[in-house]
Amino acid sequence: MRTTVEIRDEYRARLLEIAARRGEKGFSHLLDEALSLYLESMDRCNEDRQRALGLHGVLSEDEAGRFEERVRTLRESWR
């Protein structure tokens, strides 16, 4: 399907460079590839979110509190 999309000049230039290295005239295939990767990533993110939500209630309140405290300690040590 043909459509019109506005992209930044620097993106267009880089896409044309990559397409040229691949021996392609335009960058439609690159956009198709990029969109495919992005949509797959979003699907995985949504699946991960659903799995995480499915864990609700698996830990007791006490276990959840200890886990939260360990996570907080780890996050503070990253800084």
Z-matrix of the N, CA and C atoms (Angstrom, degrees):
N
C 1 1.452
C 2 1.525 1 108.30
N 3 1.283 2 116.00 1 134.47
C 4 1.460 3 120.71 2 177.85
C 5 1.522 4 108.50 3 -90.23
N 6 1.328 5 114.64 4 140.32
C 7 1.456 6 120.33 5 177.41
C 8 1.521 7 108.19 6 -152.73
N 9 1.308 8 116.09 7 168.20
C 10 1.460 9 121.03 8 178.44
C 11 1.523 10 108.35 9 -110.64
N 12 1.325 11 115.36 10 132.12
C 13 1.453 12 121.16 11 179.55
C 14 1.515 13 107.86 12 -133.62
N 15 1.319 14 116.38 13 139.72
C 16 1.458 15 119.64 14 176.15
C 17 1.522 16 108.49 15 -95.52
N 18 1.340 17 115.86 16 128.86
C 19 1.461 18 121.04 17 177.04
C 20 1.522 19 108.60 18 -131.18
N 21 1.298 20 115.48 19 160.59
C 22 1.460 21 120.72 20 179.60
C 23 1.528 22 109.84 21 -67.88
N 24 1.321 23 115.88 22 149.62
C 25 1.463 24 120.97 23 179.10
C 26 1.523 25 112.21 24 -56.73
N 27 1.341 26 116.16 25 -41.28
C 28 1.464 27 119.11 26 -178.11
C 29 1.536 28 111.41 27 -67.34
N 30 1.344 29 117.45 28 -33.06
C 31 1.463 30 119.98 29 176.18
C 32 1.525 31 110.49 30 -66.42
N 33 1.332 32 115.14 31 -43.22
C 34 1.470 33 119.71 32 179.93
C 35 1.520 34 110.55 33 -60.50
N 36 1.325 35 116.32 34 -44.61
C 37 1.463 36 120.57 35 -179.23
C 38 1.524 37 111.01 36 -62.48
N 39 1.325 38 116.63 37 -44.30
C 40 1.466 39 119.77 38 179.88
C 41 1.515 40 111.55 39 -66.72
N 42 1.326 41 116.73 40 -40.17
C 43 1.469 42 120.06 41 178.25
C 44 1.521 43 111.26 42 -62.51
N 45 1.328 44 116.18 43 -41.31
C 46 1.467 45 119.52 44 178.73
C 47 1.528 46 111.12 45 -65.16
N 48 1.345 47 116.88 46 -37.23
C 49 1.467 48 120.35 47 177.42
C 50 1.530 49 110.84 48 -63.20
N 51 1.319 50 115.91 49 -46.33
C 52 1.468 51 120.13 50 -179.61
C 53 1.520 52 110.32 51 -64.23
N 54 1.329 53 116.48 52 -43.60
C 55 1.466 54 120.32 53 179.27
C 56 1.522 55 110.59 54 -60.96
N 57 1.320 56 117.04 55 -41.73
C 58 1.463 57 120.92 56 179.50
C 59 1.525 58 110.83 57 -62.21
N 60 1.337 59 116.74 58 -41.77
C 61 1.467 60 120.11 59 177.93
C 62 1.528 61 111.45 60 -62.20
N 63 1.318 62 115.82 61 -30.37
C 64 1.464 63 120.78 62 179.38
C 65 1.529 64 112.00 63 -85.41
N 66 1.322 65 115.80 64 -5.37
C 67 1.452 66 119.75 65 -178.67
C 68 1.520 67 113.49 66 80.83
N 69 1.320 68 116.60 67 22.10
C 70 1.465 69 121.83 68 179.25
C 71 1.526 70 109.34 69 -104.30
N 72 1.327 71 116.03 70 147.72
C 73 1.466 72 120.10 71 -178.70
C 74 1.521 73 112.05 72 -78.48
N 75 1.307 74 117.13 73 -42.95
C 76 1.463 75 120.99 74 -178.78
C 77 1.515 76 110.24 75 -117.33
N 78 1.325 77 115.40 76 -171.93
C 79 1.454 78 118.05 77 -177.52
C 80 1.525 79 113.20 78 -117.64
N 81 1.324 80 117.76 79 20.21
C 82 1.460 81 120.61 80 178.76
C 83 1.525 82 111.92 81 -59.37
N 84 1.336 83 116.67 82 -41.70
C 85 1.467 84 119.50 83 179.99
C 86 1.528 85 110.94 84 -64.79
N 87 1.323 86 116.50 85 -36.36
C 88 1.458 87 120.10 86 178.15
C 89 1.526 88 111.02 87 -65.46
N 90 1.319 89 116.89 88 -42.48
C 91 1.461 90 120.32 89 178.56
C 92 1.519 91 110.44 90 -64.73
N 93 1.337 92 116.87 91 -40.61
C 94 1.451 93 121.15 92 178.15
C 95 1.531 94 110.26 93 -60.88
N 96 1.335 95 115.73 94 -44.27
C 97 1.465 96 121.21 95 178.91
C 98 1.528 97 110.76 96 -63.66
N 99 1.311 98 116.66 97 -45.07
C 100 1.466 99 121.55 98 -179.38
C 101 1.527 100 111.15 99 -63.28
N 102 1.323 101 116.79 100 -43.81
C 103 1.465 102 120.25 101 179.21
C 104 1.520 103 111.03 102 -64.51
N 105 1.314 104 116.21 103 -40.04
C 106 1.460 105 120.55 104 178.66
C 107 1.526 106 110.81 105 -61.51
N 108 1.328 107 116.56 106 -47.00
C 109 1.465 108 120.87 107 178.48
C 110 1.528 109 111.34 108 -62.45
N 111 1.320 110 116.65 109 -41.20
C 112 1.462 111 120.88 110 -179.63
C 113 1.525 112 110.61 111 -64.37
N 114 1.338 113 116.54 112 -46.75
C 115 1.460 114 119.96 113 -178.45
C 116 1.525 115 111.60 114 -65.98
N 117 1.328 116 117.77 115 -37.61
C 118 1.464 117 120.99 116 175.40
C 119 1.522 118 110.07 117 -62.78
N 120 1.327 119 116.77 118 -40.99
C 121 1.457 120 121.48 119 178.77
C 122 1.532 121 110.75 120 -62.74
N 123 1.314 122 116.64 121 -42.43
C 124 1.465 123 120.62 122 179.00
C 125 1.525 124 110.57 123 -65.17
N 126 1.330 125 117.30 124 -39.40
C 127 1.462 126 120.70 125 177.32
C 128 1.527 127 110.45 126 -61.64
N 129 1.347 128 116.85 127 -45.36
C 130 1.460 129 120.57 128 178.56
C 131 1.522 130 110.68 129 -62.26
N 132 1.323 131 116.88 130 -41.09
C 133 1.459 132 121.36 131 179.26
C 134 1.529 133 110.37 132 -61.46
N 135 1.308 134 116.89 133 -44.09
C 136 1.464 135 121.05 134 179.25
C 137 1.523 136 111.00 135 -65.77
N 138 1.338 137 117.03 136 -40.03
C 139 1.465 138 120.67 137 177.33
C 140 1.521 139 110.35 138 -63.35
N 141 1.333 140 116.83 139 -44.35
C 142 1.462 141 121.15 140 178.27
C 143 1.527 142 110.56 141 -60.80
N 144 1.321 143 116.54 142 -42.23
C 145 1.462 144 121.12 143 179.65
C 146 1.529 145 110.40 144 -62.16
N 147 1.336 146 116.69 145 -43.54
C 148 1.460 147 120.37 146 179.56
C 149 1.526 148 111.53 147 -64.47
N 150 1.349 149 116.91 148 -40.79
C 151 1.463 150 119.96 149 177.24
C 152 1.523 151 110.55 150 -63.11
N 153 1.340 152 116.61 151 -41.96
C 154 1.465 153 120.61 152 179.24
C 155 1.524 154 110.54 153 -63.49
N 156 1.322 155 117.14 154 -42.39
C 157 1.462 156 120.23 155 178.94
C 158 1.528 157 110.94 156 -65.20
N 159 1.329 158 116.13 157 -29.98
C 160 1.459 159 120.57 158 178.55
C 161 1.521 160 112.63 159 -68.87
N 162 1.326 161 117.59 160 -14.61
C 163 1.460 162 121.65 161 178.99
C 164 1.525 163 112.76 162 -84.51
N 165 1.324 164 116.21 163 -6.65
C 166 1.461 165 120.43 164 -178.60
C 167 1.530 166 109.42 165 -54.75
N 168 1.330 167 115.68 166 126.62
C 169 1.453 168 120.86 167 177.43
C 170 1.518 169 114.67 168 88.76
N 171 1.336 170 117.55 169 -0.14
C 172 1.464 171 120.42 170 -179.28
C 173 1.528 172 110.63 171 -71.39
N 174 1.321 173 117.30 172 -37.83
C 175 1.462 174 121.63 173 179.41
C 176 1.527 175 110.21 174 -93.90
N 177 1.324 176 115.91 175 147.07
C 178 1.460 177 119.02 176 172.80
C 179 1.529 178 107.86 177 -70.19
N 180 1.320 179 116.37 178 167.38
C 181 1.474 180 119.10 179 179.25
C 182 1.520 181 110.87 180 -60.87
N 183 1.321 182 117.33 181 -38.64
C 184 1.461 183 121.47 182 179.56
C 185 1.528 184 110.62 183 -65.56
N 186 1.333 185 117.08 184 -45.71
C 187 1.470 186 121.20 185 178.63
C 188 1.525 187 110.32 186 -62.37
N 189 1.315 188 115.63 187 -42.72
C 190 1.463 189 120.17 188 -179.71
C 191 1.529 190 110.61 189 -62.90
N 192 1.326 191 117.09 190 -40.16
C 193 1.456 192 121.01 191 178.70
C 194 1.521 193 111.87 192 -63.75
N 195 1.337 194 116.66 193 -43.96
C 196 1.465 195 120.07 194 178.21
C 197 1.526 196 110.93 195 -64.72
N 198 1.301 197 115.90 196 -41.09
C 199 1.468 198 120.51 197 178.98
C 200 1.527 199 110.24 198 -62.60
N 201 1.323 200 115.99 199 -46.10
C 202 1.467 201 120.40 200 179.53
C 203 1.526 202 110.95 201 -59.86
N 204 1.322 203 116.66 202 -40.76
C 205 1.467 204 120.51 203 179.31
C 206 1.528 205 110.78 204 -65.34
N 207 1.317 206 118.01 205 -40.87
C 208 1.469 207 120.47 206 178.07
C 209 1.521 208 110.95 207 -64.19
N 210 1.314 209 116.83 208 -41.26
C 211 1.469 210 120.68 209 178.19
C 212 1.516 211 109.94 210 -62.98
N 213 1.306 212 117.49 211 -44.10
C 214 1.470 213 121.70 212 179.44
C 215 1.536 214 109.84 213 -59.85
N 216 1.328 215 117.28 214 -44.41
C 217 1.469 216 121.89 215 179.35
C 218 1.526 217 110.59 216 -61.84
N 219 1.319 218 116.57 217 -44.60
C 220 1.464 219 120.31 218 178.58
C 221 1.525 220 111.53 219 -61.90
N 222 1.309 221 116.68 220 -44.28
C 223 1.470 222 120.14 221 -179.63
C 224 1.521 223 111.58 222 -62.61
N 225 1.321 224 116.82 223 -38.46
C 226 1.464 225 119.72 224 178.76
C 227 1.522 226 111.47 225 -66.37
N 228 1.316 227 117.57 226 -33.26
C 229 1.470 228 120.43 227 -179.38
C 230 1.532 229 111.73 228 -75.51
N 231 1.320 230 119.05 229 -16.64
C 232 1.462 231 122.25 230 179.10
C 233 1.516 232 111.54 231 -73.91
N 234 1.285 233 117.53 232 -23.79
C 235 1.467 234 121.40 233 -174.67
C 236 1.460 235 112.89 234 -77.94
